[in-house]
Amino acid sequence: MYISKAGFKCQGVNNHYFVLFSSLIIGALICFFVLESIDIFSQKNTEILHLTTELLSVFVFSSVVLLEFQRLDGRYAEQTNIIIFGFSIVLMMDYMNAISFAGMPAFITPSSSQKSIFFSLAARMFELLTFAAIAASLTFHGRKMVWLSCGLIVSVILIAFGTLFAYNLPSLFIHGEGVSIVKITLENVLLIGYVVVAYLFYKKHNVDGEKRYLHFALSSVCMALFSLLVTQYQTLSDTYLVIAHLVKLCGALFIYKSVFIEGVLYPYSMVNKAELYASKKKNELKTILDNMNIGVLRLSADFKLSYYNQNALKTYFYLRTPTQGKYIHDVFPPDVIDKVLPF
């Protein structure tokens, strides 16, 4: 019966997320056709939307890295350094992607689609590698600060390369034509990679029953859809690009739910369970003591009266006035204290 209930519960969770993700996909398609028909997004509006979604992604990954860095409980300990290293790079690449988008002020070198796409591809590649490492149950040993430092060093190298040499790479976007063959090929590789890790996460969820892996699977599917959409746009204000960034934001929110929200709520849920357990045990102990045929008193280390059972209340009339928290010297007469104190 217990196994049957667990099975129904797991099936209910899967159905819940299936409905949620199906609604997300249907909503994205509806938005696509509506926006495509009215062509509401100008170049300027797209810049604002791009900056907003990228900064929200930066916030999500920053929150995740900070939470993992400060985590004290032992849950998912083998994943901590992986997340710190990989997602610290992702958040830096997403930030550079945001400030390098065509139309943004120049940072060392002029902003352009070539520069922005380079950082976007770098972010998605390291996000995929981080997911793959978690799905493969790899372990990065060592101190958290070392892996955070490594992530920042890799980020600085990528920023320097993308800022100074991105223009020497094969063209990723051709104005008037759209994304290049090189860009499409790289995105298709990422798409396949995200589909594979989504499948691996879903298998881990079915084996372990951890919702964390289901969230990672859903995030991976969102990122696979993102890679598909960003191979279709022809202009920087194209509806495909708009929907892609909204889907990407959904993928980041699944990570936020998986790591940050659950990580913050977990200590409070454990404290609540501990309080309920302690209260239950306290009530059980009180019931036992109240039914004993001898008087039981509990004293603190400094001889304050902290508890007495019902038999003690009947035996010692001194206790019939409010006495809890008082020193026994103030409750019992001196002759009783002299007999009891040596023990």
C-alpha positions as CSV (number, residue, x, y, z in Angstrom):
1,M,0.0,0.0,0.0
2,Y,2.8,2.4,0.8
3,I,4.6,1.7,-2.5
4,S,1.3,2.3,-4.3
5,K,0.7,5.6,-2.6
6,A,4.3,6.7,-3.4
7,G,3.7,5.7,-7.0
8,F,0.5,7.8,-7.2
9,K,2.3,10.7,-5.6
10,C,5.1,10.6,-8.1
11,Q,2.7,10.3,-10.9
12,G,0.8,13.3,-9.6
13,V,3.9,15.4,-9.5
14,N,4.9,14.4,-13.0
15,N,1.4,15.2,-14.3
16,H,1.5,18.6,-12.5
17,Y,4.7,19.5,-14.3
18,F,3.6,18.1,-17.6
19,V,0.6,20.4,-17.5
20,L,2.7,23.3,-16.4
21,F,5.3,22.8,-19.2
22,S,2.6,22.2,-21.8
23,S,0.9,25.4,-20.8
24,L,4.3,27.2,-21.1
25,I,4.8,25.8,-24.7
26,I,1.3,26.6,-25.7
27,G,1.5,30.1,-24.3
28,A,4.8,30.7,-26.1
29,L,3.3,29.6,-29.4
30,I,0.3,31.8,-28.9
31,C,2.5,34.8,-28.0
32,F,4.6,34.1,-31.1
33,F,1.7,34.1,-33.5
34,V,0.1,37.2,-31.8
35,L,3.3,39.2,-31.8
36,E,4.2,38.0,-35.3
37,S,0.8,39.3,-36.6
38,I,1.0,42.7,-35.0
39,D,4.8,43.2,-35.2
40,I,4.9,45.2,-31.9
41,F,8.6,45.0,-31.2
42,S,10.8,47.6,-32.6
43,Q,14.6,47.5,-32.4
44,K,14.5,49.8,-29.3
45,N,11.9,47.7,-27.5
46,T,13.9,44.5,-28.3
47,E,17.0,46.1,-26.7
48,I,15.0,46.8,-23.5
49,L,13.5,43.3,-23.4
50,H,16.9,41.7,-24.1
51,L,18.6,43.7,-21.3
52,T,15.7,42.9,-18.9
53,T,15.8,39.1,-19.5
54,E,19.6,38.9,-19.4
55,L,19.7,40.9,-16.1
56,L,17.1,38.6,-14.6
57,S,19.2,35.6,-15.7
58,V,22.2,37.2,-14.0
59,F,20.2,37.7,-10.8
60,V,19.1,34.0,-10.9
61,F,22.5,32.6,-11.4
62,S,24.0,35.0,-8.9
63,S,21.5,33.9,-6.3
64,V,22.2,30.2,-7.0
65,V,26.0,30.7,-6.7
66,L,25.7,32.6,-3.5
67,L,23.3,30.0,-2.0
68,E,25.6,27.2,-2.9
69,F,28.6,29.1,-1.5
70,Q,26.9,29.6,1.8
71,R,25.2,26.2,2.1
72,L,25.8,24.5,5.4
73,D,23.7,21.4,5.1
74,G,25.0,18.4,3.4
75,R,22.4,18.0,0.7
76,Y,23.7,17.8,-2.9
77,A,27.2,18.4,-1.5
78,E,28.8,16.7,-4.5
79,Q,27.1,19.3,-6.8
80,T,28.1,22.4,-4.9
81,N,31.5,23.0,-6.6
82,I,30.1,22.2,-10.0
83,I,27.4,24.8,-9.6
84,I,29.7,27.4,-8.2
85,F,32.2,27.0,-11.0
86,G,29.9,26.6,-13.9
87,F,27.2,29.1,-13.0
88,S,29.6,31.8,-12.0
89,I,30.9,31.7,-15.6
90,V,27.3,31.6,-16.9
91,L,26.3,34.7,-15.0
92,M,29.3,36.7,-16.2
93,M,28.7,35.6,-19.8
94,D,25.0,36.6,-19.5
95,Y,26.0,40.0,-18.2
96,M,28.5,40.6,-21.0
97,N,25.8,39.4,-23.5
98,A,23.5,42.0,-22.0
99,I,25.9,45.0,-22.3
100,S,27.3,43.9,-25.7
101,F,23.9,43.7,-27.5
102,A,23.8,45.9,-30.6
103,G,22.7,49.4,-29.6
104,M,24.2,49.3,-26.1
105,P,27.1,51.7,-25.2
106,A,30.6,50.4,-26.1
107,F,32.5,48.4,-23.6
108,I,36.2,48.6,-24.6
109,T,35.1,47.7,-28.2
110,P,31.9,48.6,-29.9
111,S,28.8,46.6,-29.1
112,S,27.5,44.4,-31.9
113,S,25.5,41.3,-32.6
114,Q,28.8,39.4,-33.2
115,K,30.1,40.3,-29.8
116,S,26.8,39.6,-28.0
117,I,26.2,36.3,-29.7
118,F,29.7,35.1,-28.7
119,F,29.0,35.7,-25.0
120,S,25.5,34.1,-25.4
121,L,27.0,31.0,-26.9
122,A,29.7,30.9,-24.2
123,A,27.0,31.2,-21.5
124,R,24.8,28.4,-22.9
125,M,27.8,26.2,-23.5
126,F,29.0,26.4,-19.8
127,E,25.4,26.0,-18.7
128,L,25.1,22.8,-20.7
129,L,28.5,21.6,-19.4
130,T,27.3,22.3,-15.8
131,F,24.1,20.4,-16.4
132,A,26.0,17.5,-18.0
133,A,28.4,17.3,-15.0
134,I,25.5,17.2,-12.6
135,A,23.5,14.6,-14.6
136,A,26.7,12.4,-14.9
137,S,27.1,12.7,-11.1
138,L,30.6,14.1,-11.4
139,T,32.3,15.5,-8.3
140,F,34.6,18.5,-8.1
141,H,36.7,18.1,-4.9
142,G,38.3,21.0,-3.1
143,R,37.3,24.3,-1.4
144,K,34.4,26.4,-2.7
145,M,36.6,29.5,-2.9
146,V,39.0,27.8,-5.1
147,W,36.3,26.8,-7.6
148,L,34.7,30.3,-7.5
149,S,38.1,31.8,-8.2
150,C,38.6,29.3,-11.1
151,G,35.2,30.3,-12.5
152,L,36.1,34.0,-12.3
153,I,39.5,33.4,-14.0
154,V,37.8,31.6,-16.8
155,S,35.2,34.4,-17.1
156,V,37.9,37.1,-17.3
157,I,39.7,35.1,-20.1
158,L,36.5,34.7,-22.1
159,I,35.6,38.4,-21.6
160,A,39.0,39.5,-22.8
161,F,38.8,37.2,-25.8
162,G,35.2,38.1,-26.7
163,T,35.9,41.8,-26.3
164,L,39.1,41.9,-28.3
165,F,38.9,39.0,-30.7
166,A,35.2,38.2,-31.3
167,Y,35.4,40.1,-34.6
168,N,38.1,37.7,-35.9
169,L,35.8,34.7,-35.5
170,P,33.6,33.5,-38.3
171,S,30.5,35.7,-38.7
172,L,27.7,34.7,-36.4
173,F,25.0,37.2,-37.7
174,I,24.7,38.7,-41.1
175,H,22.7,41.9,-41.3
176,G,19.9,41.7,-43.8
177,E,20.2,37.9,-43.9
178,G,20.0,36.7,-40.3
179,V,22.1,34.1,-38.4
180,S,25.0,32.5,-40.2
181,I,25.5,28.8,-40.9
182,V,28.2,28.7,-38.1
183,K,25.7,30.1,-35.6
184,I,23.0,27.6,-36.7
185,T,25.4,24.7,-36.4
186,L,26.6,25.7,-32.9
187,E,23.0,26.2,-31.7
188,N,22.0,22.8,-33.1
189,V,24.8,21.2,-31.2
190,L,23.6,22.9,-28.0
191,L,20.0,21.9,-28.8
192,I,21.0,18.2,-29.0
193,G,23.1,18.5,-25.9
194,Y,20.3,20.1,-23.9
195,V,17.8,17.4,-25.0
196,V,20.3,14.7,-23.9
197,V,20.8,16.2,-20.4
198,A,17.0,16.7,-20.1
199,Y,16.5,13.0,-20.7
200,L,19.3,12.2,-18.2
201,F,17.8,14.5,-15.5
202,Y,14.3,12.9,-16.1
203,K,15.8,9.4,-15.6
204,K,17.5,10.6,-12.4
205,H,14.2,12.0,-11.2
206,N,12.4,8.8,-11.8
207,V,15.1,6.8,-9.9
208,D,15.7,9.3,-7.0
209,G,12.3,11.0,-6.8
210,E,14.1,14.4,-6.4
211,K,12.1,17.3,-7.8
212,R,15.4,19.1,-8.2
213,Y,16.2,16.9,-11.2
214,L,12.8,17.4,-12.7
215,H,13.3,21.2,-12.5
216,F,16.7,20.8,-14.2
217,A,15.1,18.7,-16.9
218,L,12.5,21.3,-17.6
219,S,15.2,24.0,-17.6
220,S,17.2,22.0,-20.1
221,V,14.1,21.6,-22.4
222,C,13.6,25.4,-22.2
223,M,17.2,26.0,-23.3
224,A,16.8,23.5,-26.1
225,L,13.8,25.4,-27.3
226,F,15.8,28.6,-26.9
227,S,18.6,27.2,-29.2
228,L,15.9,26.2,-31.8
229,L,14.3,29.7,-31.8
230,V,17.6,31.7,-32.1
231,T,18.4,29.9,-35.3
232,Q,15.3,31.4,-37.0
233,Y,15.6,35.2,-36.6
234,Q,16.6,37.5,-39.4
235,T,16.7,40.8,-37.6
236,L,17.5,41.9,-34.0
237,S,13.8,42.8,-33.5
238,D,12.5,39.5,-34.9
239,T,9.7,37.9,-33.0
240,Y,11.7,34.6,-32.8
241,L,14.3,36.4,-30.8
242,V,11.7,37.9,-28.5
243,I,10.1,34.6,-27.7
244,A,13.5,32.9,-27.4
245,H,14.5,35.2,-24.6
246,L,11.2,34.7,-22.8
247,V,11.7,31.0,-23.0
248,K,15.2,31.4,-21.7
249,L,13.9,33.3,-18.7
250,C,11.5,30.4,-18.0
251,G,14.5,28.1,-18.0
252,A,16.3,30.3,-15.5
253,L,13.3,30.4,-13.3
254,F,13.2,26.6,-13.2
255,I,16.8,26.7,-11.9
256,Y,15.9,29.4,-9.4
257,K,13.0,27.2,-8.1
258,S,15.2,24.1,-8.0
259,V,18.2,25.5,-6.2
260,F,17.5,28.9,-4.6
261,I,13.9,28.7,-3.4
262,E,14.1,25.1,-2.2
263,G,17.5,25.8,-0.7
264,V,16.2,28.8,1.3
265,L,13.0,27.0,2.3
266,Y,14.7,23.7,3.3
267,P,16.3,25.0,6.6
268,Y,13.0,26.5,7.7
269,S,11.1,23.3,6.9
270,M,13.6,21.3,8.9
271,V,13.3,23.6,11.8
272,N,9.5,23.4,11.7
273,K,9.7,19.6,11.6
274,A,12.2,19.6,14.5
275,E,9.9,21.8,16.5
276,L,6.9,19.6,15.8
277,Y,8.9,16.5,16.7
278,A,10.2,18.1,20.0
279,S,6.7,19.3,20.9
280,K,5.3,15.7,20.3
281,K,8.0,14.2,22.4
282,K,7.5,16.8,25.2
283,N,3.8,16.0,25.3
284,E,4.5,12.2,25.4
285,L,7.0,12.7,28.3
286,K,4.5,14.9,30.1
287,T,1.8,12.2,29.8
288,I,4.1,9.6,31.1
289,L,5.3,11.7,34.1
290,D,1.8,12.8,35.0
291,N,0.7,9.2,35.3
292,M,3.6,8.1,37.6
293,N,2.7,7.4,41.2
294,I,5.7,9.5,42.5
295,G,6.3,13.2,42.6
296,V,8.7,14.3,39.8
297,L,10.4,17.7,39.8
298,R,12.8,19.1,37.2
299,L,15.4,21.6,38.3
300,S,17.7,23.8,36.1
301,A,21.4,23.9,36.8
302,D,21.0,26.9,39.1
303,F,18.2,25.2,41.1
304,K,15.2,26.9,39.4
305,L,12.0,24.8,39.3
306,S,11.2,24.2,35.7
307,Y,8.7,21.3,35.9
308,Y,6.7,19.2,38.3
309,N,4.1,16.4,37.6
310,Q,0.6,16.0,38.9
311,N,1.6,13.7,41.7
312,A,4.1,16.3,43.0
313,L,1.4,18.9,42.9
314,K,-0.7,16.7,45.1
315,T,2.1,15.8,47.5
316,Y,3.7,19.2,48.0
317,F,1.2,21.9,48.8
318,Y,4.0,24.5,48.4
319,L,3.6,24.0,44.6
320,R,-0.1,25.1,44.5
321,T,0.8,28.7,43.9
322,P,2.5,29.7,40.6
323,T,6.1,28.5,41.2
324,Q,7.6,27.6,37.9
325,G,10.8,29.5,37.2
326,K,11.4,30.2,40.9
327,Y,14.3,29.1,43.0
328,I,13.6,26.0,45.1
329,H,14.8,28.1,48.1
330,D,11.9,30.4,47.6
331,V,9.4,27.5,47.3
332,F,10.3,24.9,49.9
333,P,11.0,25.5,53.6
334,P,14.6,25.4,54.8
335,D,14.3,22.0,56.4
336,V,13.2,20.4,53.1
337,I,16.0,22.2,51.2
338,D,18.6,21.0,53.7
339,K,17.5,17.4,53.1
340,V,17.3,17.6,49.3
341,L,20.2,19.9,48.4
342,P,23.0,17.3,49.0
343,F,21.5,15.1,46.4
